[in-house]
Structure formats: C-alpha cells, structure tokens
C-alpha cells in the first residue's frame, strides 16, 4: 500500500457528536465542556483540551474512593475544553451505553472507559468479595442521563439471572440486581479448582455482562 493510501485508509472518520466507535477498540468522543475518562486512556485529541488527573474524584454521593476495599480505587481524569478525543484501553473492545434519566448500571471499575458529565456516579462495593480477587472489588454505580463507554476483553456475553459468574470476568450488571458472593470448595486432583469465588445473581429480571477473559489473564 502506498503511503498516501495508508494515510487515507486509516484517517479518522467524520461522524456526529457524542460518543462514537472509531473502531471496535477505539472510542471517539466530542468534548464541549467536560468529559470523564479512564486515566491513561487518551491516545490522541484535536482542538483545545486540558486534562486534570483525579486520584479521588468527586461525584454522586461518594465518588471514586481511592482507599475503598482494594486501596487502589478507579483513577480517572477529566478532559475539559472543546475538541475531539480518542480513547482506548489495552485494545479492549468498546461498548456504548445510553442511560435515560434515573436509569442506572453498575460497572466493574476496571472496565469504565468514559462517561459524560451529566452522568452521576458513586462507588459501590460487593459485600463478601475478598481482596484476593483480581477484579470486581470496586464497582461504579452510574446513573443517567448520558452516554457511557465501557471496555471488554472480546465480545461480551449478556445473561439473564439466575446466573453465577466469575468476579474477574464480570463486567457489569443492571442496577436492580444485588449480587451475593458464594464459595465453591470443590477440590480437583488434590488442588483447588481456581474458581472458588463466584458472584450469584438471583431473580428473573435484569442482566449481567461477562467477558471471555478474566481481568489480568491472557488470551
């Protein structure tokens, strides 16, 4: 491929305002004011934007609490100004959610990619989930109106309860669900199964989003 063809074939596409998928693994977002994005996720931008890192961000009732549960929290940064920003996270696939007023979803803190300033947010923890779990320790409770971008390793699977899931593979769930933590102590060939901790979602309403790779795992 000639150089000019390469440039033209891979140039950003002109799309509408708001959140758009530039590719399946790259978010394009219009900034006119402020936008919250995962710290370290900005790969490029146009226009006049400034960035403010927030190790502990205010928002909602409690915001992100850096010391919560894991001692790490969910660091974010705020993009402010006017322009277009491109955001990605470890080549994970981008999933777009549009929340209506008072509509809420709970998302694993590691999988929050970006959300509009109109979205209210607060920390949420899952009782009984030990610090040994690599993911799922800190969840972010997002309430609309506004657009939200989350990221998943591969294509997500959306299931209806009742269902039990691996915390490290659990991305999000509808706000009307309240998971409990169960323990499977089955021993396989004298060793633990590696799936000793599970999240249990009961009832018949709502949804649970899981991904085909555990956080911290390898494809």
N, C-alpha and C positions, 0 to 999 in steps of 0.2 A: 504494500500500500504506500503510495506517495505521501510525502509529508503533509501537503495541503489537504489531501483526502482524509488522513488520520485526524487532523485538527477538526475538520468539518464533521466527521462521523462521530466524534466524541465531545463536541461542544455542548454546553448546557442548552436545553430546550426552553423555548419561551412558553411559559404556562401562566395560569391565573394566580391570583393572590392566595394567601393562606398556606396550608401545608400541601405539598405535592411530592410524589415519589419521582425523583430524578431518575433513579434506577431502583431495583428491588432492595438495594442495600445502601441507598443514599437518599437522605431527606433534603428537599429544597423548601425553605420557608421564607415568607416575606415578613420583614420586621418593620413595623411602623409604630414605634413606641418601645415596648419591652417584650422580651421573649425569654423563657427559662429553658436552658438546655443542659444536658449532662456535661459535667466538667471534662474537658479534654476531647470533646466530640466534634468541635468545629474543625473542618478541613479547609474551608475557603469561604470568602464572602465578597460581595460588591457593595458599594455605597459607603455611607458614613456610620460605622458601628463602633461602639466601645464595649468592653467586656469586664465584668466585675465578678471575681470568684467569691463564692459563698460556701465556707465550710459548714456553716449552720444557717439555713435560710429561714426567714420568717414567712409564714403563710398559713392560711387556715387557722385552726385552733392552736396547733403546736409547731407546725412547720417541720422541716427535717431536723432531727435532733442528732447531732454528731455522736454523742455518747450513748445513744439508745442501743441497748442489747449487745450489739457486736463491738461497740466502741468505734465504729467506722462511719455509720450513717450513709447518706447518699449525697455526695458533694455535687453541687450544681453551679452553674454560672449564669449570669444574666446578660443577655445581649440587648443593648439599648441604642436607639437611633433609627435610621431609615436605610433600608437596603435589603439584600437577599443573602441568606446564609445557607451553607451546605453542611449537613451534619451526618456523621456516621459513627458507628461503634463496633470495632473489631470485625467488620464485614458481616455483621448480623443483618438479617432481613428486617426491613422497616414495615411496621403495621400501623395504619392510621385509624384512629377512633374519633368520632364526633359526638361529644356529650351534649345532651339537651340540658336546659336549666334544671338543676336539682338532680340530674342523673349522675350516678357515681360508679366508679370501678376501682378495685384495689389491685395495685400492680407491684410486683417484686421490685424493690428499689434498684436492683442491678439492671433492670430492663426498661426503666424510664429513660426515654431519649430526649423528648422535648414536650413542652406544653405552653399554650397561650397564657397571657397574663390574666385573662378572665377566668381561668380555671383555679378553683380553690383547692388547697392541698394540705394534708396533715400526715404526721407519722402514724403508722399502725403496726403493731407487733402481734405475732401469733403466739398465744399462750401455750407453753409447754414445748416450744421448739428450742432445742438445746443449742448452745454455741458451737457444737460440733458440726452442725450443718453448714455447708459452704454457701448456700443460697437460701432465700426465703426468710432470713432473720428479720429483715426490715421491709415492710410494705408501705407503699404510699397510697393514701386514700385521696383520689382525685374526683372533684365534683364540678360539673359543668355550670354554665355553658362554656364551650370552647373546644378547640382541637387538641388532641393528644397523640404523640407518636411514641410507640414502644418498639423494642427490638427483640427478635427471637433468633435463636440458632436454628436455621432451616425453617421449613413451613410449619406453622403451629397446628395443633390439633385442639379443637374446641369440643368439650364434652359436657353432657348434662348430668347432674347428680341423680342418684348417689354414685360417687366415684372416689377412689383413693389414689393419691398421686405421690410421686417422689418430690420432696420440697425443692431439690436442686433443679428439677425440670419444670416446676410450676411457675408460670409467668404472671397470670392474673386471674381474677375471678369477679363475678358480679357482686355488687355491694350488699345484696340481700343474703349472701351466704356468709357463714361464720365457721371456718374450718376448725376441726379439733385435731390433735396430734395423737397418733397411735404408734405402738411399737410392735414390730414383728421380730420375735426372738428365735425364729427357726434357725437351726444350725445345719449347714451343708458341708459334709465331709470334714467334720470337726472344726469348721470355721464359720464365722458369721456370713450371712448371705450378702451383706453390703447394701441391703435395702431395709435396714432395721427401723428406720424412721419414715413414717408416712403421714400425709395430710388427708383427713377424711372429710368429705363434703356430703352432707345428707340433705334430704328433702327431694323435691321433684321440680323445683323452679331454679332459674338462673343458669350460669355457665361457668366452666373452668377452662382456662387456656394453658396447655402444656406444650413444651418444645421437645424435639427429638435429640436433645443433647443436654446433659446436666451442666450447670454452671461450673466452670473450672475443669471440665472434661475435654476430651479430644474426640474429633470426628473419626 
